[in-house]
């Protein structure tokens, strides 16, 4: 068992002006708290003086601080994963380093997580202090897409302020821009009924510039497709490619039948018909989808048989004897 109750993971990129107020605020909240807390700040290859500010102010903090310096800018997801890997607490809280999230919400969220017996408590920026067109509208679009595709019903996937049980979170590996989809991955391990959300404070950015804009919506859509595939078809990829192959093959077959009727019953020439070319291309595509499904199924079986990956997660295994 670890001696740390709570690990707070904060990725930072070019946030030198926020370093001191962030450390001071978290320290003031937890310095006299009964919890044993560690603050893990991950400097994601900042090009400003974030690293110097962390070195200068970490020594003056009244709580345990661990500063992780990445070799270059790998992105928020990779930085968050680095902090999660380093965390030693029984519970893990994540938040942004721009002070728009309020660390004062963390003790309440941790208590609520335990009272409600959840594995993840997601923050909901109910009164969000961001620009409507560049931040709020893209976020709403992304949230609706994620809800409709994954079936996990949350109001605010993009809020980085979350509290987890470490034993559950450490079973998830984050790639690309997947930090937004953490609730989806957690639901795949533990079940949607063990994921909750709660309203949290949100403040306007005081220092620095936002790293996000409307272009992020398109990256979210691409990552959403990847998340949908891995969540639904990771262990049975042949179903995904098989369904596509059969659907495309059905369309090709219908066109062939139509052209056959047109030629042999009505006597029309179909040699120069564009539909003949389309049906041939669709037929070949159908065959490719089906064979790709077989190959993907073989690779999936090799993955699960030759590694420690399992298609289930055990929460408890108790043996009662007389």
Buried (B, 14 or more C-beta within 10 A) or exposed (E): EEEBBBBBBBBBBBBBBBBBEBBBBBBEBBEEEEBBBBBBBBBBBBEEBBBEBBBEBBEEBEBBBBBBBBEEBBBBBBBBBBBBEBBBBBBBBBBBBBBBBBBEBBBEBBEBBEEEEBBBBBBBBBEBEBBEEBBBEBBBBBBEBBBEBBEBEBBBBBBBBBBBBBEBBEEBEBEBBBBBBBBBBBBBBBEBEBBBBBEBBBBEBEEBEEBBEBEBBEBBBEBBEBBBEBBBBBBBBBBBBBEBBBEBBEBBBEBBEEBEEBBEEEEEEBEEBEEBEBBEEBBEBBBBBBEBBBEBBEEBEEEEEEEEEEEEEEEEEEEEEE
